[in-house]
Amino acid sequence: MAKIRISISLERDQAERIRQHAERAGIDVSAYLVHAATRQMAETDAIEDQFAEVDALIARVERAADGLPAEPVPEPAAELTEEERREVEEALSLAHGRDRHSDRPGHAA
């Protein structure tokens, strides 16, 4: 099989690091770069294969969502009473795992 030459441009320090790594691996820079690119492509292919079903599901849902009517913009909420504000704060504290005696989630004072 005939080889094809590919030219790349990189910073001098990048080129030097690649050369040093190739030398430590006991191979020339071309072989080192081919190995690195091949390994990266295999990793990318494996990840894409692993998530192909999820990606297809997301695409189907996005296409279905495109046909839905836009959600109406809600009207601004009226001001809360002081009692309502306290109730909301208490509910949020419970949801975040804070008790009345501590600012640390899940810990009593």
C-alpha positions as CSV (number, residue, x, y, z in Angstrom):
1,M,0.0,0.0,0.0
2,A,1.4,3.4,-1.0
3,K,1.9,5.9,1.9
4,I,0.5,9.4,1.8
5,R,2.3,12.3,3.3
6,I,0.3,14.7,5.6
7,S,1.8,18.0,6.6
8,I,0.9,19.4,10.0
9,S,1.8,22.7,11.7
10,L,2.4,23.0,15.4
11,E,4.2,25.1,17.9
12,R,8.0,24.4,18.4
13,D,7.5,23.2,22.0
14,Q,4.7,20.8,20.9
15,A,7.0,19.4,18.2
16,E,9.8,18.9,20.7
17,R,7.5,17.1,23.2
18,I,6.2,14.8,20.5
19,R,9.8,14.1,19.4
20,Q,10.9,13.3,23.0
21,H,7.9,11.0,23.5
22,A,8.5,9.2,20.2
23,E,12.2,8.8,21.2
24,R,11.2,7.3,24.6
25,A,8.8,4.9,22.8
26,G,11.6,3.9,20.5
27,I,9.8,4.9,17.3
28,D,10.1,7.7,14.8
29,V,7.8,10.8,15.0
30,S,5.6,9.6,12.1
31,A,4.9,6.2,13.7
32,Y,4.3,7.9,17.1
33,L,1.7,10.3,15.6
34,V,0.0,7.6,13.6
35,H,-0.2,5.4,16.7
36,A,-1.6,8.3,18.8
37,A,-4.2,9.3,16.1
38,T,-5.2,5.6,15.6
39,R,-5.7,5.2,19.3
40,Q,-7.8,8.4,19.6
41,M,-9.9,7.3,16.6
42,A,-10.6,3.9,18.2
43,E,-11.6,5.6,21.5
44,T,-13.9,8.0,19.7
45,D,-15.5,5.1,17.7
46,A,-16.1,3.1,20.9
47,I,-17.7,6.1,22.6
48,E,-19.9,6.9,19.6
49,D,-20.9,3.2,19.4
50,Q,-21.7,3.1,23.2
51,F,-23.9,6.2,22.9
52,A,-25.5,5.6,19.5
53,E,-28.8,4.6,20.9
54,V,-29.0,7.5,23.2
55,D,-28.0,9.9,20.5
56,A,-30.7,8.4,18.2
57,L,-33.3,8.8,20.9
58,I,-32.3,12.4,21.5
59,A,-32.6,13.1,17.8
60,R,-36.0,11.5,17.6
61,V,-37.3,13.5,20.6
62,E,-35.9,16.8,19.2
63,R,-37.6,16.1,15.9
64,A,-40.9,15.4,17.7
65,A,-40.5,18.5,19.9
66,D,-40.1,20.7,16.7
67,G,-43.7,19.9,15.9
68,L,-45.1,21.0,19.3
69,P,-46.6,24.4,19.8
70,A,-44.5,26.8,21.8
71,E,-45.2,27.0,25.5
72,P,-47.2,30.1,26.6
73,V,-45.2,32.7,28.5
74,P,-46.5,32.6,32.1
75,E,-47.7,35.8,33.6
76,P,-45.5,37.2,36.4
77,A,-46.4,35.9,39.8
78,A,-48.0,38.2,42.3
79,E,-45.9,39.2,45.3
80,L,-45.8,36.6,48.0
81,T,-47.1,37.4,51.5
82,E,-44.6,37.1,54.3
83,E,-46.2,33.8,55.4
84,E,-46.0,32.4,51.8
85,R,-42.3,33.5,51.6
86,R,-41.5,31.6,54.9
87,E,-43.3,28.5,53.6
88,V,-41.3,28.6,50.4
89,E,-38.0,29.0,52.3
90,E,-38.9,26.2,54.6
91,A,-39.8,23.9,51.7
92,L,-36.6,24.8,49.9
93,S,-34.6,24.1,53.1
94,L,-36.2,20.7,53.4
95,A,-35.6,20.0,49.7
96,H,-31.9,20.9,50.1
97,G,-31.5,18.8,53.2
98,R,-31.1,21.6,55.7
99,D,-32.7,21.5,59.1
100,R,-33.8,24.5,61.2
101,H,-30.7,24.2,63.4
102,S,-27.9,24.1,60.8
103,D,-26.7,25.7,57.6
104,R,-24.9,22.5,56.6
105,P,-27.0,20.1,54.4
106,G,-27.9,17.0,56.3
107,H,-26.2,18.0,59.5
108,A,-27.8,19.1,62.8
109,A,-26.1,21.7,64.9
